């Protein structure tokens, strides 16, 4: 994943927020190999500006990435609920996203 990939994801999220007001996000890690080194990874401006419009973020991927991706996504450090699901739990992730906000 590059910072340009992240920028694309943030652009898509902003478009959803503009269209619907509040959103949930489903991120599926497919052939994920980690992050490409470079500048910009410490920029938290998107989260600071848009977290109030994102109810939940479900990330689905292999166990090997759970801890690093959870830290990268700011699980427990931001107002948006972030949960990591294993690849075999895609349907559970979708169900969690469709629960009412504030329900865990």
PDB file as gemmi writes it, atoms N, CA and C in Angstrom:
CRYST1    1.000    1.000    1.000  90.00  90.00  90.00 P 1                      
ATOM      1  N   UNK A   1       0.848  -1.173   0.000  1.00  0.00           N  
ATOM      2  CA  UNK A   1       0.000   0.000   0.000  1.00  0.00           C  
ATOM      3  C   UNK A   1       0.890   1.231   0.000  1.00  0.00           C  
ATOM      4  N   UNK A   2       0.552   2.178  -0.830  1.00  0.00           N  
ATOM      5  CA  UNK A   2       1.298   3.430  -0.894  1.00  0.00           C  
ATOM      6  C   UNK A   2       0.458   4.556  -0.294  1.00  0.00           C  
ATOM      7  N   UNK A   3       1.079   5.693  -0.060  1.00  0.00           N  
ATOM      8  CA  UNK A   3       0.309   6.836   0.429  1.00  0.00           C  
ATOM      9  C   UNK A   3      -0.693   7.292  -0.631  1.00  0.00           C  
ATOM     10  N   UNK A   4      -0.392   7.061  -1.921  1.00  0.00           N  
ATOM     11  CA  UNK A   4      -1.349   7.370  -2.989  1.00  0.00           C  
ATOM     12  C   UNK A   4      -2.582   6.468  -2.890  1.00  0.00           C  
ATOM     13  N   UNK A   5      -2.385   5.190  -2.540  1.00  0.00           N  
ATOM     14  CA  UNK A   5      -3.515   4.279  -2.335  1.00  0.00           C  
ATOM     15  C   UNK A   5      -4.400   4.795  -1.201  1.00  0.00           C  
ATOM     16  N   UNK A   6      -3.767   5.214  -0.120  1.00  0.00           N  
ATOM     17  CA  UNK A   6      -4.519   5.760   1.009  1.00  0.00           C  
ATOM     18  C   UNK A   6      -5.279   7.007   0.588  1.00  0.00           C  
ATOM     19  N   UNK A   7      -4.642   7.868  -0.198  1.00  0.00           N  
ATOM     20  CA  UNK A   7      -5.307   9.069  -0.689  1.00  0.00           C  
ATOM     21  C   UNK A   7      -6.546   8.741  -1.505  1.00  0.00           C  
ATOM     22  N   UNK A   8      -6.470   7.686  -2.328  1.00  0.00           N  
ATOM     23  CA  UNK A   8      -7.621   7.254  -3.120  1.00  0.00           C  
ATOM     24  C   UNK A   8      -8.753   6.792  -2.212  1.00  0.00           C  
ATOM     25  N   UNK A   9      -8.415   5.999  -1.171  1.00  0.00           N  
ATOM     26  CA  UNK A   9      -9.426   5.538  -0.225  1.00  0.00           C  
ATOM     27  C   UNK A   9     -10.091   6.711   0.491  1.00  0.00           C  
ATOM     28  N   UNK A  10      -9.288   7.683   0.876  1.00  0.00           N  
ATOM     29  CA  UNK A  10      -9.831   8.855   1.559  1.00  0.00           C  
ATOM     30  C   UNK A  10     -10.720   9.675   0.626  1.00  0.00           C  
ATOM     31  N   UNK A  11     -10.336   9.790  -0.641  1.00  0.00           N  
ATOM     32  CA  UNK A  11     -11.147  10.494  -1.633  1.00  0.00           C  
ATOM     33  C   UNK A  11     -12.514   9.814  -1.766  1.00  0.00           C  
ATOM     34  N   UNK A  12     -12.510   8.480  -1.870  1.00  0.00           N  
ATOM     35  CA  UNK A  12     -13.759   7.726  -1.988  1.00  0.00           C  
ATOM     36  C   UNK A  12     -14.628   7.905  -0.735  1.00  0.00           C  
ATOM     37  N   UNK A  13     -14.000   7.897   0.434  1.00  0.00           N  
ATOM     38  CA  UNK A  13     -14.740   8.098   1.682  1.00  0.00           C  
ATOM     39  C   UNK A  13     -15.362   9.490   1.715  1.00  0.00           C  
ATOM     40  N   UNK A  14     -14.611  10.502   1.303  1.00  0.00           N  
ATOM     41  CA  UNK A  14     -15.140  11.870   1.258  1.00  0.00           C  
ATOM     42  C   UNK A  14     -16.334  11.962   0.313  1.00  0.00           C  
ATOM     43  N   UNK A  15     -16.263  11.292  -0.823  1.00  0.00           N  
ATOM     44  CA  UNK A  15     -17.377  11.301  -1.776  1.00  0.00           C  
ATOM     45  C   UNK A  15     -18.615  10.670  -1.143  1.00  0.00           C  
ATOM     46  N   UNK A  16     -18.425   9.573  -0.416  1.00  0.00           N  
ATOM     47  CA  UNK A  16     -19.544   8.940   0.277  1.00  0.00           C  
ATOM     48  C   UNK A  16     -20.142   9.840   1.334  1.00  0.00           C  
ATOM     49  N   UNK A  17     -19.292  10.498   2.093  1.00  0.00           N  
ATOM     50  CA  UNK A  17     -19.764  11.424   3.127  1.00  0.00           C  
ATOM     51  C   UNK A  17     -20.555  12.563   2.488  1.00  0.00           C  
ATOM     52  N   UNK A  18     -20.048  13.075   1.388  1.00  0.00           N  
ATOM     53  CA  UNK A  18     -20.733  14.166   0.694  1.00  0.00           C  
ATOM     54  C   UNK A  18     -22.108  13.711   0.193  1.00  0.00           C  
ATOM     55  N   UNK A  19     -22.195  12.470  -0.301  1.00  0.00           N  
ATOM     56  CA  UNK A  19     -23.459  11.953  -0.832  1.00  0.00           C  
ATOM     57  C   UNK A  19     -24.443  11.554   0.255  1.00  0.00           C  
ATOM     58  N   UNK A  20     -23.959  10.892   1.310  1.00  0.00           N  
ATOM     59  CA  UNK A  20     -24.852  10.287   2.289  1.00  0.00           C  
ATOM     60  C   UNK A  20     -24.786  10.893   3.688  1.00  0.00           C  
ATOM     61  N   UNK A  21     -23.837  11.754   3.950  1.00  0.00           N  
ATOM     62  CA  UNK A  21     -23.729  12.370   5.277  1.00  0.00           C  
ATOM     63  C   UNK A  21     -22.907  11.548   6.248  1.00  0.00           C  
ATOM     64  N   UNK A  22     -23.345  10.331   6.530  1.00  0.00           N  
ATOM     65  CA  UNK A  22     -22.616   9.425   7.427  1.00  0.00           C  
ATOM     66  C   UNK A  22     -22.364   8.132   6.665  1.00  0.00           C  
ATOM     67  N   UNK A  23     -21.229   7.513   6.950  1.00  0.00           N  
ATOM     68  CA  UNK A  23     -20.892   6.271   6.246  1.00  0.00           C  
ATOM     69  C   UNK A  23     -20.313   5.233   7.193  1.00  0.00           C  
ATOM     70  N   UNK A  24     -20.322   4.007   6.734  1.00  0.00           N  
ATOM     71  CA  UNK A  24     -19.537   2.909   7.272  1.00  0.00           C  
ATOM     72  C   UNK A  24     -18.565   2.521   6.174  1.00  0.00           C  
ATOM     73  N   UNK A  25     -17.438   1.968   6.543  1.00  0.00           N  
ATOM     74  CA  UNK A  25     -16.446   1.576   5.532  1.00  0.00           C  
ATOM     75  C   UNK A  25     -16.067   0.115   5.717  1.00  0.00           C  
ATOM     76  N   UNK A  26     -16.018  -0.598   4.601  1.00  0.00           N  
ATOM     77  CA  UNK A  26     -15.549  -1.976   4.568  1.00  0.00           C  
ATOM     78  C   UNK A  26     -14.267  -2.000   3.750  1.00  0.00           C  
ATOM     79  N   UNK A  27     -13.168  -2.404   4.395  1.00  0.00           N  
ATOM     80  CA  UNK A  27     -11.871  -2.492   3.728  1.00  0.00           C  
ATOM     81  C   UNK A  27     -11.466  -3.963   3.708  1.00  0.00           C  
ATOM     82  N   UNK A  28     -11.298  -4.503   2.514  1.00  0.00           N  
ATOM     83  CA  UNK A  28     -10.905  -5.899   2.370  1.00  0.00           C  
ATOM     84  C   UNK A  28      -9.460  -5.940   1.880  1.00  0.00           C  
ATOM     85  N   UNK A  29      -8.596  -6.524   2.689  1.00  0.00           N  
ATOM     86  CA  UNK A  29      -7.182  -6.641   2.328  1.00  0.00           C  
ATOM     87  C   UNK A  29      -7.022  -7.841   1.398  1.00  0.00           C  
ATOM     88  N   UNK A  30      -6.728  -7.546   0.156  1.00  0.00           N  
ATOM     89  CA  UNK A  30      -6.564  -8.596  -0.840  1.00  0.00           C  
ATOM     90  C   UNK A  30      -5.158  -8.466  -1.411  1.00  0.00           C  
ATOM     91  N   UNK A  31      -4.363  -9.501  -1.302  1.00  0.00           N  
ATOM     92  CA  UNK A  31      -2.960  -9.465  -1.736  1.00  0.00           C  
ATOM     93  C   UNK A  31      -2.178  -8.345  -1.045  1.00  0.00           C  
ATOM     94  N   UNK A  32      -2.558  -8.025   0.185  1.00  0.00           N  
ATOM     95  CA  UNK A  32      -1.898  -6.954   0.943  1.00  0.00           C  
ATOM     96  C   UNK A  32      -0.500  -7.407   1.340  1.00  0.00           C  
ATOM     97  N   UNK A  33       0.486  -6.549   1.084  1.00  0.00           N  
ATOM     98  CA  UNK A  33       1.886  -6.869   1.366  1.00  0.00           C  
ATOM     99  C   UNK A  33       2.510  -5.915   2.401  1.00  0.00           C  
ATOM    100  N   UNK A  34       1.722  -4.982   2.907  1.00  0.00           N  
ATOM    101  CA  UNK A  34       2.244  -4.007   3.858  1.00  0.00           C  
ATOM    102  C   UNK A  34       2.248  -2.616   3.251  1.00  0.00           C  
ATOM    103  N   UNK A  35       3.041  -1.735   3.838  1.00  0.00           N  
ATOM    104  CA  UNK A  35       3.070  -0.344   3.441  1.00  0.00           C  
ATOM    105  C   UNK A  35       4.389  -0.001   2.774  1.00  0.00           C  
ATOM    106  N   UNK A  36       4.329   0.807   1.734  1.00  0.00           N  
ATOM    107  CA  UNK A  36       5.543   1.276   1.080  1.00  0.00           C  
ATOM    108  C   UNK A  36       6.077   2.462   1.885  1.00  0.00           C  
ATOM    109  N   UNK A  37       7.344   2.435   2.210  1.00  0.00           N  
ATOM    110  CA  UNK A  37       7.952   3.509   2.985  1.00  0.00           C  
ATOM    111  C   UNK A  37       7.900   4.815   2.202  1.00  0.00           C  
ATOM    112  N   UNK A  38       7.755   5.892   2.939  1.00  0.00           N  
ATOM    113  CA  UNK A  38       7.720   7.206   2.320  1.00  0.00           C  
ATOM    114  C   UNK A  38       7.051   8.208   3.238  1.00  0.00           C  
ATOM    115  N   UNK A  39       7.033   9.454   2.824  1.00  0.00           N  
ATOM    116  CA  UNK A  39       6.433  10.509   3.653  1.00  0.00           C  
ATOM    117  C   UNK A  39       4.911  10.468   3.611  1.00  0.00           C  
ATOM    118  N   UNK A  40       4.303  11.101   4.593  1.00  0.00           N  
ATOM    119  CA  UNK A  40       2.863  11.285   4.605  1.00  0.00           C  
ATOM    120  C   UNK A  40       2.068  10.337   5.466  1.00  0.00           C  
ATOM    121  N   UNK A  41       2.692   9.289   5.973  1.00  0.00           N  
ATOM    122  CA  UNK A  41       1.945   8.313   6.757  1.00  0.00           C  
ATOM    123  C   UNK A  41       1.514   8.853   8.125  1.00  0.00           C  
ATOM    124  N   UNK A  42       2.134   9.919   8.587  1.00  0.00           N  
ATOM    125  CA  UNK A  42       1.778  10.472   9.899  1.00  0.00           C  
ATOM    126  C   UNK A  42       0.698  11.550   9.812  1.00  0.00           C  
ATOM    127  N   UNK A  43       0.151  11.783   8.634  1.00  0.00           N  
ATOM    128  CA  UNK A  43      -0.876  12.814   8.434  1.00  0.00           C  
ATOM    129  C   UNK A  43      -2.225  12.306   8.948  1.00  0.00           C  
ATOM    130  N   UNK A  44      -2.694  12.895  10.019  1.00  0.00           N  
ATOM    131  CA  UNK A  44      -3.960  12.488  10.625  1.00  0.00           C  
ATOM    132  C   UNK A  44      -5.104  13.441  10.276  1.00  0.00           C  
ATOM    133  N   UNK A  45      -4.898  14.324   9.326  1.00  0.00           N  
ATOM    134  CA  UNK A  45      -5.903  15.346   9.025  1.00  0.00           C  
ATOM    135  C   UNK A  45      -7.226  14.748   8.544  1.00  0.00           C  
ATOM    136  N   UNK A  46      -7.183  13.662   7.761  1.00  0.00           N  
ATOM    137  CA  UNK A  46      -8.430  13.061   7.300  1.00  0.00           C  
ATOM    138  C   UNK A  46      -9.258  12.582   8.497  1.00  0.00           C  
ATOM    139  N   UNK A  47      -8.635  11.842   9.393  1.00  0.00           N  
ATOM    140  CA  UNK A  47      -9.350  11.342  10.574  1.00  0.00           C  
ATOM    141  C   UNK A  47      -9.881  12.499  11.414  1.00  0.00           C  
ATOM    142  N   UNK A  48      -9.066  13.498  11.621  1.00  0.00           N  
ATOM    143  CA  UNK A  48      -9.491  14.635  12.431  1.00  0.00           C  
ATOM    144  C   UNK A  48     -10.677  15.368  11.814  1.00  0.00           C  
ATOM    145  N   UNK A  49     -10.696  15.454  10.498  1.00  0.00           N  
ATOM    146  CA  UNK A  49     -11.752  16.193   9.805  1.00  0.00           C  
ATOM    147  C   UNK A  49     -13.016  15.372   9.574  1.00  0.00           C  
ATOM    148  N   UNK A  50     -12.896  14.055   9.378  1.00  0.00           N  
ATOM    149  CA  UNK A  50     -14.037  13.270   8.917  1.00  0.00           C  
ATOM    150  C   UNK A  50     -14.530  12.188   9.868  1.00  0.00           C  
ATOM    151  N   UNK A  51     -13.835  11.895  10.945  1.00  0.00           N  
ATOM    152  CA  UNK A  51     -14.272  10.819  11.839  1.00  0.00           C  
ATOM    153  C   UNK A  51     -15.704  11.005  12.342  1.00  0.00           C  
ATOM    154  N   UNK A  52     -16.133  12.237  12.537  1.00  0.00           N  
ATOM    155  CA  UNK A  52     -17.490  12.464  13.034  1.00  0.00           C  
ATOM    156  C   UNK A  52     -18.547  12.031  12.015  1.00  0.00           C  
ATOM    157  N   UNK A  53     -18.136  11.766  10.774  1.00  0.00           N  
ATOM    158  CA  UNK A  53     -19.067  11.323   9.732  1.00  0.00           C  
ATOM    159  C   UNK A  53     -18.905   9.841   9.381  1.00  0.00           C  
ATOM    160  N   UNK A  54     -18.024   9.146  10.080  1.00  0.00           N  
ATOM    161  CA  UNK A  54     -17.799   7.721   9.828  1.00  0.00           C  
ATOM    162  C   UNK A  54     -18.179   6.954  11.091  1.00  0.00           C  
ATOM    163  N   UNK A  55     -19.229   6.145  10.991  1.00  0.00           N  
ATOM    164  CA  UNK A  55     -19.676   5.389  12.169  1.00  0.00           C  
ATOM    165  C   UNK A  55     -18.756   4.222  12.475  1.00  0.00           C  
ATOM    166  N   UNK A  56     -18.439   3.425  11.444  1.00  0.00           N  
ATOM    167  CA  UNK A  56     -17.665   2.203  11.667  1.00  0.00           C  
ATOM    168  C   UNK A  56     -16.758   1.911  10.486  1.00  0.00           C  
ATOM    169  N   UNK A  57     -15.627   1.308  10.800  1.00  0.00           N  
ATOM    170  CA  UNK A  57     -14.708   0.812   9.779  1.00  0.00           C  
ATOM    171  C   UNK A  57     -14.440  -0.655  10.090  1.00  0.00           C  
ATOM    172  N   UNK A  58     -14.800  -1.528   9.159  1.00  0.00           N  
ATOM    173  CA  UNK A  58     -14.509  -2.956   9.282  1.00  0.00           C  
ATOM    174  C   UNK A  58     -13.383  -3.279   8.315  1.00  0.00           C  
ATOM    175  N   UNK A  59     -12.336  -3.880   8.823  1.00  0.00           N  
ATOM    176  CA  UNK A  59     -11.201  -4.284   7.993  1.00  0.00           C  
ATOM    177  C   UNK A  59     -11.156  -5.805   8.000  1.00  0.00           C  
ATOM    178  N   UNK A  60     -11.078  -6.401   6.824  1.00  0.00           N  
ATOM    179  CA  UNK A  60     -11.101  -7.852   6.678  1.00  0.00           C  
ATOM    180  C   UNK A  60      -9.796  -8.295   6.035  1.00  0.00           C  
ATOM    181  N   UNK A  61      -9.103  -9.221   6.689  1.00  0.00           N  
ATOM    182  CA  UNK A  61      -7.838  -9.679   6.132  1.00  0.00           C  
ATOM    183  C   UNK A  61      -7.266 -10.850   6.907  1.00  0.00           C  
ATOM    184  N   UNK A  62      -6.047 -11.259   6.558  1.00  0.00           N  
ATOM    185  CA  UNK A  62      -5.404 -12.390   7.232  1.00  0.00           C  
ATOM    186  C   UNK A  62      -4.970 -12.040   8.657  1.00  0.00           C  
ATOM    187  N   UNK A  63      -4.897 -13.069   9.495  1.00  0.00           N  
ATOM    188  CA  UNK A  63      -4.489 -12.897  10.896  1.00  0.00           C  
ATOM    189  C   UNK A  63      -3.144 -12.184  11.008  1.00  0.00           C  
ATOM    190  N   UNK A  64      -2.218 -12.472  10.105  1.00  0.00           N  
ATOM    191  CA  UNK A  64      -0.864 -11.904  10.208  1.00  0.00           C  
ATOM    192  C   UNK A  64      -0.859 -10.371  10.217  1.00  0.00           C  
ATOM    193  N   UNK A  65      -1.888  -9.734   9.687  1.00  0.00           N  
ATOM    194  CA  UNK A  65      -1.924  -8.269   9.626  1.00  0.00           C  
ATOM    195  C   UNK A  65      -2.781  -7.636  10.710  1.00  0.00           C  
ATOM    196  N   UNK A  66      -3.479  -8.430  11.515  1.00  0.00           N  
ATOM    197  CA  UNK A  66      -4.433  -7.888  12.489  1.00  0.00           C  
ATOM    198  C   UNK A  66      -3.852  -6.757  13.344  1.00  0.00           C  
ATOM    199  N   UNK A  67      -2.769  -7.007  14.034  1.00  0.00           N  
ATOM    200  CA  UNK A  67      -2.233  -6.008  14.972  1.00  0.00           C  
ATOM    201  C   UNK A  67      -1.723  -4.761  14.268  1.00  0.00           C  
ATOM    202  N   UNK A  68      -0.923  -4.940  13.219  1.00  0.00           N  
ATOM    203  CA  UNK A  68      -0.357  -3.775  12.525  1.00  0.00           C  
ATOM    204  C   UNK A  68      -1.428  -2.927  11.854  1.00  0.00           C  
ATOM    205  N   UNK A  69      -2.391  -3.565  11.213  1.00  0.00           N  
ATOM    206  CA  UNK A  69      -3.455  -2.810  10.540  1.00  0.00           C  
ATOM    207  C   UNK A  69      -4.349  -2.123  11.568  1.00  0.00           C  
ATOM    208  N   UNK A  70      -4.619  -2.771  12.682  1.00  0.00           N  
ATOM    209  CA  UNK A  70      -5.435  -2.145  13.729  1.00  0.00           C  
ATOM    210  C   UNK A  70      -4.760  -0.890  14.269  1.00  0.00           C  
ATOM    211  N   UNK A  71      -3.462  -0.950  14.474  1.00  0.00           N  
ATOM    212  CA  UNK A  71      -2.717   0.234  14.930  1.00  0.00           C  
ATOM    213  C   UNK A  71      -2.739   1.304  13.850  1.00  0.00           C  
ATOM    214  N   UNK A  72      -2.481   0.911  12.605  1.00  0.00           N  
ATOM    215  CA  UNK A  72      -2.481   1.860  11.494  1.00  0.00           C  
ATOM    216  C   UNK A  72      -3.823   2.569  11.374  1.00  0.00           C  
ATOM    217  N   UNK A  73      -4.921   1.829  11.567  1.00  0.00           N  
ATOM    218  CA  UNK A  73      -6.262   2.400  11.449  1.00  0.00           C  
ATOM    219  C   UNK A  73      -6.672   3.189  12.690  1.00  0.00           C  
ATOM    220  N   UNK A  74      -5.854   3.156  13.730  1.00  0.00           N  
ATOM    221  CA  UNK A  74      -6.138   3.926  14.941  1.00  0.00           C  
ATOM    222  C   UNK A  74      -7.204   3.315  15.821  1.00  0.00           C  
ATOM    223  N   UNK A  75      -7.338   2.005  15.774  1.00  0.00           N  
ATOM    224  CA  UNK A  75      -8.344   1.346  16.610  1.00  0.00           C  
ATOM    225  C   UNK A  75      -8.132   1.718  18.082  1.00  0.00           C  
ATOM    226  N   UNK A  76      -9.189   2.206  18.695  1.00  0.00           N  
ATOM    227  CA  UNK A  76      -9.129   2.606  20.097  1.00  0.00           C  
ATOM    228  C   UNK A  76      -8.591   4.004  20.328  1.00  0.00           C  
ATOM    229  N   UNK A  77      -8.121   4.649  19.285  1.00  0.00           N  
ATOM    230  CA  UNK A  77      -7.536   5.983  19.428  1.00  0.00           C  
ATOM    231  C   UNK A  77      -8.345   7.073  18.734  1.00  0.00           C  
ATOM    232  N   UNK A  78      -9.422   6.691  18.074  1.00  0.00           N  
ATOM    233  CA  UNK A  78     -10.225   7.670  17.346  1.00  0.00           C  
ATOM    234  C   UNK A  78     -11.697   7.449  17.668  1.00  0.00           C  
ATOM    235  N   UNK A  79     -12.519   8.425  17.348  1.00  0.00           N  
ATOM    236  CA  UNK A  79     -13.938   8.337  17.689  1.00  0.00           C  
ATOM    237  C   UNK A  79     -14.692   7.328  16.831  1.00  0.00           C  
ATOM    238  N   UNK A  80     -14.169   6.980  15.687  1.00  0.00           N  
ATOM    239  CA  UNK A  80     -14.767   5.990  14.811  1.00  0.00           C  
ATOM    240  C   UNK A  80     -14.474   4.584  15.327  1.00  0.00           C  
ATOM    241  N   UNK A  81     -15.475   3.724  15.329  1.00  0.00           N  
ATOM    242  CA  UNK A  81     -15.277   2.325  15.727  1.00  0.00           C  
ATOM    243  C   UNK A  81     -14.539   1.592  14.617  1.00  0.00           C  
ATOM    244  N   UNK A  82     -13.452   0.907  14.973  1.00  0.00           N  
ATOM    245  CA  UNK A  82     -12.655   0.142  14.017  1.00  0.00           C  
ATOM    246  C   UNK A  82     -12.557  -1.286  14.526  1.00  0.00           C  
ATOM    247  N   UNK A  83     -12.893  -2.253  13.664  1.00  0.00           N  
ATOM    248  CA  UNK A  83     -12.765  -3.659  14.021  1.00  0.00           C  
ATOM    249  C   UNK A  83     -12.076  -4.403  12.886  1.00  0.00           C  
ATOM    250  N   UNK A  84     -11.293  -5.401  13.254  1.00  0.00           N  
ATOM    251  CA  UNK A  84     -10.588  -6.241  12.283  1.00  0.00           C  
ATOM    252  C   UNK A  84     -11.221  -7.621  12.294  1.00  0.00           C  
ATOM    253  N   UNK A  85     -11.522  -8.132  11.115  1.00  0.00           N  
ATOM    254  CA  UNK A  85     -12.112  -9.454  10.950  1.00  0.00           C  
ATOM    255  C   UNK A  85     -11.202 -10.295  10.064  1.00  0.00           C  
ATOM    256  N   UNK A  86     -11.170 -11.576  10.315  1.00  0.00           N  
ATOM    257  CA  UNK A  86     -10.398 -12.480   9.466  1.00  0.00           C  
ATOM    258  C   UNK A  86     -11.091 -12.626   8.111  1.00  0.00           C  
ATOM    259  N   UNK A  87     -10.328 -13.036   7.119  1.00  0.00           N  
ATOM    260  CA  UNK A  87     -10.873 -13.187   5.768  1.00  0.00           C  
ATOM    261  C   UNK A  87     -12.101 -14.086   5.750  1.00  0.00           C  
ATOM    262  N   UNK A  88     -12.130 -15.096   6.596  1.00  0.00           N  
ATOM    263  CA  UNK A  88     -13.269 -16.019   6.661  1.00  0.00           C  
ATOM    264  C   UNK A  88     -14.487 -15.392   7.338  1.00  0.00           C  
ATOM    265  N   UNK A  89     -14.349 -14.186   7.876  1.00  0.00           N  
ATOM    266  CA  UNK A  89     -15.421 -13.524   8.622  1.00  0.00           C  
ATOM    267  C   UNK A  89     -16.029 -12.340   7.864  1.00  0.00           C  
ATOM    268  N   UNK A  90     -15.951 -12.350   6.547  1.00  0.00           N  
ATOM    269  CA  UNK A  90     -16.463 -11.235   5.756  1.00  0.00           C  
ATOM    270  C   UNK A  90     -17.942 -10.970   6.050  1.00  0.00           C  
ATOM    271  N   UNK A  91     -18.749 -12.002   6.125  1.00  0.00           N  
ATOM    272  CA  UNK A  91     -20.179 -11.806   6.395  1.00  0.00           C  
ATOM    273  C   UNK A  91     -20.409 -11.227   7.789  1.00  0.00           C  
ATOM    274  N   UNK A  92     -19.596 -11.637   8.763  1.00  0.00           N  
ATOM    275  CA  UNK A  92     -19.700 -11.063  10.111  1.00  0.00           C  
ATOM    276  C   UNK A  92     -19.339  -9.583  10.096  1.00  0.00           C  
ATOM    277  N   UNK A  93     -18.341  -9.225   9.313  1.00  0.00           N  
ATOM    278  CA  UNK A  93     -17.948  -7.821   9.196  1.00  0.00           C  
ATOM    279  C   UNK A  93     -19.089  -6.995   8.613  1.00  0.00           C  
ATOM    280  N   UNK A  94     -19.723  -7.511   7.578  1.00  0.00           N  
ATOM    281  CA  UNK A  94     -20.856  -6.805   6.970  1.00  0.00           C  
ATOM    282  C   UNK A  94     -22.003  -6.661   7.962  1.00  0.00           C  
ATOM    283  N   UNK A  95     -22.269  -7.711   8.718  1.00  0.00           N  
ATOM    284  CA  UNK A  95     -23.329  -7.655   9.732  1.00  0.00           C  
ATOM    285  C   UNK A  95     -23.004  -6.590  10.779  1.00  0.00           C  
ATOM    286  N   UNK A  96     -21.757  -6.569  11.238  1.00  0.00           N  
ATOM    287  CA  UNK A  96     -21.335  -5.585  12.235  1.00  0.00           C  
ATOM    288  C   UNK A  96     -21.508  -4.160  11.699  1.00  0.00           C  
ATOM    289  N   UNK A  97     -21.163  -3.965  10.439  1.00  0.00           N  
ATOM    290  CA  UNK A  97     -21.318  -2.634   9.838  1.00  0.00           C  
ATOM    291  C   UNK A  97     -22.788  -2.188   9.797  1.00  0.00           C  
ATOM    292  N   UNK A  98     -23.695  -3.138   9.654  1.00  0.00           N  
ATOM    293  CA  UNK A  98     -25.115  -2.809   9.528  1.00  0.00           C  
ATOM    294  C   UNK A  98     -25.840  -2.694  10.866  1.00  0.00           C  
ATOM    295  N   UNK A  99     -25.156  -2.968  11.976  1.00  0.00           N  
ATOM    296  CA  UNK A  99     -25.749  -2.777  13.290  1.00  0.00           C  
ATOM    297  C   UNK A  99     -25.904  -1.286  13.547  1.00  0.00           C  
ATOM    298  N   UNK A 100     -26.818  -0.957  14.430  1.00  0.00           N  
ATOM    299  CA  UNK A 100     -27.018   0.434  14.788  1.00  0.00           C  
ATOM    300  C   UNK A 100     -25.764   0.996  15.442  1.00  0.00           C  
ATOM    301  N   UNK A 101     -25.412   2.267  15.207  1.00  0.00           N  
ATOM    302  CA  UNK A 101     -24.256   2.870  15.872  1.00  0.00           C  
ATOM    303  C   UNK A 101     -24.371   2.742  17.381  1.00  0.00           C  
ATOM    304  N   UNK A 102     -23.242   2.485  18.009  1.00  0.00           N  
ATOM    305  CA  UNK A 102     -23.209   2.341  19.461  1.00  0.00           C  
ATOM    306  C   UNK A 102     -23.441   0.928  19.931  1.00  0.00           C  
ATOM    307  N   UNK A 103     -23.777   0.018  19.017  1.00  0.00           N  
ATOM    308  CA  UNK A 103     -23.992  -1.383  19.368  1.00  0.00           C  
ATOM    309  C   UNK A 103     -22.710  -2.144  19.081  1.00  0.00           C  
ATOM    310  N   UNK A 104     -22.228  -2.940  20.008  1.00  0.00           N  
ATOM    311  CA  UNK A 104     -20.998  -3.699  19.773  1.00  0.00           C  
ATOM    312  C   UNK A 104     -21.264  -5.179  19.762  1.00  0.00           C  
TER     313      UNK A 104                                                      
END                                                                             
